[in-house]
Amino acid sequence: MKDIAQTQTPVGQRISLETISAQSNEATRYASKSIASISKITVQMKMLAINAKIEAARAGQVGRGFGVVADEVSAVGTEINAIAQDIQAQLHRRLSDLTAMVAAMERESTGERLVDLAFTAVDTIDRNLYERTCDVRWWATDAAFVSALADTDQRSLDRATRRLGIILDAYNIYLDLWIVDRNGRILANARPREFDVINKSIGDLPWFGTTLAQRSGDEFTAGEVVRSAYLGDRQTISYACTIRENGDKNGRVLGVMATSFDWEAQARAIVGALRMDDSMARRNTRALLVDRHARVIASSDGTGFLSEKVVIPDGMDPKSGYFVANNKLVCYHTTEGFETYRGLGWKGVVIQDIA
């Protein structure tokens, strides 16, 4: 028998489903080894019985009784071997069932834990972007920006440019800030030396037309995460709000205030900061943010941006859950938004190799 000290969990060691599974596998190996030993002994018993019968036959009438004993020994050996084989089959089946149940429990436990992690990722970015909606709506009322669109003289535009620069110096989470007229022409930006966008037209960008149609200054528009040709192919998401006459939220629309969020740096900081243990690292765990088109827009390993998709199978809960695909456990949680920010239909996703 194996020393019980070899199978007990050391004091202070966390008992996990993985530990239980390892013990189950060890029990399977031990049982198989023991039954193999029994089978070996029964083979030896049969050989002894055969030899005994041979010797009994040579002894003639004197050895007849010994021959009967030899037959019984052979029969007992056969029965013991049959019992051993049955035990082996039963143990193998039951331990296999146990291993399968442990694996299912571990997958369920891991799935629930990783769904929570996926929620943390999307909830954190939602809280961050909620602040961005507040920024753009507040800045759109700045007198310098209202004057720049109302007067459009160079002095007013220069003042607006300086003001944009001051704001951006305090908010380094943005790549650039733009003041745009109703025709979609950029009149001023915060970093004119870095981004040459003055007089360029953005009227064809989907979020611009949507912004002009806003009913009041309380509203905002969010674009998609893109690589912007206006910002040196940098990753960004734009938030925009109307600039209105006199800064009044119900005033006549003069133009648009647009912010370009530094997406790559901020999103990578979020998915890269999620706490992962050694087990997760061994299983090549990836944390992702996925947009409403199922495209990867951020990943902890820096791969797949806008080129990889994570599609939730039909029939799955659209809010949260997990499934297996290509020998990987895929866990997801859809945005719940934050405060007045309803979110953009994004998902936090965590993908892990199945052990």
Stockholm file with secondary structure:
# STOCKHOLM 1.0

chainA/1-355         MKDIAQTQTPVGQRISLETISAQSNEATRYASKSIASISKITVQMKMLAINAKIEAARAGQVGRGFGVVADEVSAVGTEINAIAQDIQAQLHRRLSDLTAMVAAMERESTGERLVDLAFTAVDTIDRNLYERTCDVRWWATDAAFVSALADTDQRSLDRATRRLGIILDAYNIYLDLWIVDRNGRILANARPREFDVINKSIGDLPWFGTTLAQRSGDEFTAGEVVRSAYLGDRQTISYACTIRENGDKNGRVLGVMATSFDWEAQARAIVGALRMDDSMARRNTRALLVDRHARVIASSDGTGFLSEKVVIPDGMDPKSGYFVANNKLVCYHTTEGFETYRGLGWKGVVIQDIA
#=GR chainA/1-355 SS CCCGGGTSCCTTCCCCHHHHHHHHHHHHHHHHHHHHHHHHHHHHHHHHHHHHHHHHHHHGGGGHHHHHHHHHHHHHHHHHHHHHHHHHHHHHHHHHHHHHHHHHHHHHHHHHHHHHHHHHHHHHHHHHHHHHHHHHHHHTTCHHHHHHHHHCCHHHHHHHHHHHHHHHHHCTTEEEEEEEETTSBEEEESCTTTCCCTTCBCTTSHHHHHHHTCSSTTCCEECCCEEEGGGTTEEEEEEEEEEEGGGCTTSCEEEEEEEEEEHHHHHHHHHHSSCCCHHHHHTTCEEEEECTTSBEEEETTSCCTTTCBCCCCTTSCSSEEEEEETTEEEEEEECCCBTTBCCCSCEEEEEEECC
#=GC SS_cons         CCCGGGTSCCTTCCCCHHHHHHHHHHHHHHHHHHHHHHHHHHHHHHHHHHHHHHHHHHHGGGGHHHHHHHHHHHHHHHHHHHHHHHHHHHHHHHHHHHHHHHHHHHHHHHHHHHHHHHHHHHHHHHHHHHHHHHHHHHHTTCHHHHHHHHHCCHHHHHHHHHHHHHHHHHCTTEEEEEEEETTSBEEEESCTTTCCCTTCBCTTSHHHHHHHTCSSTTCCEECCCEEEGGGTTEEEEEEEEEEEGGGCTTSCEEEEEEEEEEHHHHHHHHHHSSCCCHHHHHTTCEEEEECTTSBEEEETTSCCTTTCBCCCCTTSCSSEEEEEETTEEEEEEECCCBTTBCCCSCEEEEEEECC
//
